Amino acid sequence: MFLGTHRGWWIAAGLLFVAALALISTDIGGTLGNVVGVLLLFASMGIFAMSPKRSGKNAISPAEEGTVPPVPAAATAAPVAPPRPRPTIDAGDASEV
């Protein structure tokens, strides 16, 4: 599914979102309906935020449990040159101008 999220999570978040929009836009229940609608809106965002997502290499096939990915060989680091001295700045005092 889209973003590597399972279809069930999309359906749950979508139902809460549609219910929230229905309560807010139709003004069913007056102020209480609006409050419940806003709470359902936040709940739908929370459901989607806590849904498990797979991306990158794991999006195609989940990694098998118990297997450790191979560690890449350490690259040989090039020797670092010592820092050059900072250049001096010839500046006059602002009060002497």
Residue frames as qw, qx, qy, qz and C-alpha x, y, z in Angstrom:
[[0.000, 0.890, 0.456, 0.000, 0.00, 0.00, 0.00],
 [0.256, 0.833, -0.047, 0.488, 1.00, 3.64, -0.22],
 [0.140, -0.777, 0.449, -0.419, 3.96, 4.63, 2.03],
 [0.409, 0.199, -0.867, 0.204, 4.40, 0.98, 3.01],
 [0.371, -0.106, 0.561, -0.732, 1.44, 1.19, 5.40],
 [0.084, 0.205, 0.973, 0.060, -0.94, -1.74, 5.62],
 [0.206, -0.402, -0.543, -0.709, -4.45, -1.25, 4.22],
 [0.456, -0.597, -0.652, 0.100, -6.11, -1.72, 7.62],
 [0.345, -0.429, -0.232, 0.802, -4.40, 1.34, 9.05],
 [0.009, -0.063, -0.359, -0.931, -5.51, 3.44, 6.05],
 [0.351, -0.495, -0.680, -0.410, -9.11, 2.27, 6.48],
 [0.456, -0.588, -0.538, 0.396, -9.12, 3.04, 10.22],
 [0.238, -0.334, -0.037, 0.911, -7.62, 6.50, 9.75],
 [0.079, -0.175, -0.528, -0.827, -9.90, 7.20, 6.78],
 [0.354, -0.583, -0.709, -0.179, -13.09, 6.23, 8.62],
 [0.383, -0.600, -0.390, 0.584, -12.20, 8.43, 11.57],
 [0.176, -0.185, 0.201, 0.946, -11.31, 11.30, 9.24],
 [0.179, -0.341, -0.627, -0.677, -14.56, 11.06, 7.26],
 [0.401, -0.642, -0.647, 0.091, -16.59, 10.84, 10.47],
 [0.340, -0.476, -0.199, 0.787, -14.80, 13.92, 11.81],
 [0.031, -0.006, 0.369, 0.929, -15.47, 15.89, 8.63],
 [0.281, -0.492, -0.715, -0.411, -19.13, 14.83, 8.67],
 [0.402, -0.652, -0.541, 0.346, -19.60, 15.95, 12.28],
 [0.274, -0.409, -0.028, 0.870, -17.82, 19.26, 11.76],
 [0.002, -0.034, -0.477, -0.878, -19.33, 20.22, 8.40],
 [0.314, -0.475, -0.695, -0.439, -22.96, 19.21, 9.06],
 [0.182, -0.372, 0.376, -0.829, -23.04, 20.63, 12.61],
 [0.731, -0.323, -0.553, -0.235, -24.72, 17.49, 13.91],
 [0.689, -0.417, -0.476, 0.354, -24.94, 17.71, 17.69],
 [0.127, -0.982, -0.043, -0.135, -24.12, 21.41, 17.89],
 [0.050, -0.842, 0.508, -0.175, -21.07, 22.31, 19.92],
 [0.725, -0.338, 0.595, -0.078, -20.66, 18.80, 21.26],
 [0.867, 0.416, 0.261, 0.084, -20.64, 17.44, 17.71],
 [0.389, 0.860, -0.264, 0.199, -17.92, 19.91, 16.73],
 [0.361, -0.698, 0.594, -0.171, -15.82, 18.94, 19.75],
 [0.842, -0.053, 0.537, -0.015, -16.23, 15.24, 19.00],
 [0.740, 0.662, 0.071, 0.094, -15.42, 15.93, 15.34],
 [0.149, 0.860, -0.452, 0.184, -12.18, 17.68, 16.24],
 [0.578, -0.476, 0.649, -0.137, -11.25, 14.85, 18.62],
 [0.885, 0.252, 0.391, 0.019, -11.94, 12.32, 15.85],
 [0.529, 0.823, -0.172, 0.116, -9.76, 14.38, 13.52],
 [0.144, -0.751, 0.619, -0.179, -6.88, 14.24, 16.00],
 [0.777, -0.176, 0.591, -0.123, -7.51, 10.52, 16.54],
 [0.847, 0.511, 0.145, 0.038, -7.27, 9.87, 12.79],
 [0.315, 0.832, -0.415, 0.191, -3.96, 11.71, 12.64],
 [0.439, -0.575, 0.653, -0.223, -2.73, 9.74, 15.65],
 [0.901, 0.099, 0.413, -0.090, -3.80, 6.41, 14.14],
 [0.740, 0.653, -0.068, 0.144, -1.92, 7.18, 10.95],
 [0.048, 0.832, -0.498, 0.239, 1.13, 8.48, 12.82],
 [0.524, -0.457, 0.692, -0.195, 1.46, 5.32, 14.90],
 [0.936, 0.294, 0.099, -0.168, 0.89, 2.95, 11.97],
 [0.663, -0.362, 0.506, 0.416, 3.89, 0.81, 11.03],
 [0.537, 0.801, -0.122, -0.234, 5.56, 2.02, 7.86],
 [0.794, -0.143, 0.414, 0.421, 8.18, 0.30, 5.73],
 [0.390, 0.899, -0.110, -0.167, 10.44, 2.25, 3.42],
 [0.040, -0.713, 0.677, 0.178, 13.67, 1.75, 1.54],
 [0.281, 0.273, -0.902, -0.180, 14.92, -1.78, 0.97],
 [0.143, 0.119, 0.904, -0.385, 12.44, -3.22, 3.49],
 [0.519, 0.315, 0.119, -0.786, 9.42, -1.88, 1.59],
 [0.597, 0.282, -0.611, -0.436, 9.67, -4.65, -1.00],
 [0.807, -0.167, -0.566, -0.010, 10.30, -7.56, 1.34],
 [0.512, -0.799, 0.191, -0.250, 10.54, -7.39, 5.11],
 [0.231, 0.580, -0.753, 0.211, 13.88, -8.42, 6.57],
 [0.797, -0.211, -0.564, -0.038, 14.00, -11.84, 8.12],
 [0.518, -0.784, 0.218, -0.265, 14.25, -11.81, 11.87],
 [0.868, -0.373, 0.276, 0.178, 17.50, -13.08, 13.27],
 [0.748, 0.366, 0.155, 0.532, 19.61, -12.08, 10.32],
 [0.307, -0.764, 0.028, 0.567, 22.19, -9.39, 10.75],
 [0.578, 0.816, 0.005, 0.020, 23.00, -7.20, 7.74],
 [0.821, 0.078, -0.055, 0.563, 26.64, -7.43, 6.68],
 [0.288, -0.854, 0.010, 0.433, 28.91, -4.73, 8.05],
 [0.617, 0.767, -0.074, 0.162, 30.67, -2.82, 5.26],
 [0.785, -0.039, -0.131, 0.604, 34.45, -2.92, 5.29],
 [0.247, -0.855, -0.082, 0.448, 36.03, 0.12, 6.88],
 [0.579, 0.763, 0.029, 0.285, 37.35, 2.46, 4.25],
 [0.667, -0.142, -0.131, 0.720, 40.93, 3.54, 4.62],
 [0.057, -0.954, -0.218, 0.197, 40.91, 7.10, 5.81],
 [0.561, 0.615, -0.059, 0.551, 43.10, 9.55, 3.96],
 [0.507, -0.278, -0.349, 0.738, 45.59, 11.37, 6.16],
 [0.025, -0.938, -0.342, -0.043, 44.29, 14.70, 7.31],
 [0.466, 0.458, -0.131, 0.746, 46.52, 17.71, 6.69],
 [0.318, -0.433, -0.485, 0.690, 47.19, 19.94, 9.70],
 [0.133, 0.902, 0.409, -0.035, 45.12, 23.11, 9.75],
 [0.465, 0.464, 0.022, 0.753, 46.69, 26.18, 8.19],
 [0.236, -0.340, -0.403, 0.817, 47.31, 29.21, 10.38],
 [0.169, 0.835, 0.516, -0.087, 44.59, 31.81, 10.29],
 [0.415, 0.494, 0.125, 0.754, 45.37, 34.93, 8.26],
 [0.242, -0.433, -0.375, 0.783, 45.89, 38.16, 10.15],
 [0.149, 0.808, 0.479, 0.309, 43.54, 41.04, 9.52],
 [0.322, -0.028, -0.139, 0.936, 44.97, 44.55, 9.56],
 [0.164, -0.760, -0.524, -0.347, 42.19, 46.65, 10.97],
 [0.132, 0.337, -0.309, 0.880, 42.19, 49.93, 12.78],
 [0.063, -0.377, -0.741, 0.552, 40.32, 50.85, 15.89],
 [0.064, 0.704, 0.609, 0.360, 36.88, 52.34, 15.18],
 [0.282, -0.875, -0.251, 0.302, 37.48, 55.16, 17.67],
 [0.434, -0.420, 0.289, 0.743, 40.52, 56.37, 15.70],
 [0.364, 0.462, 0.613, 0.528, 38.56, 57.13, 12.54]]
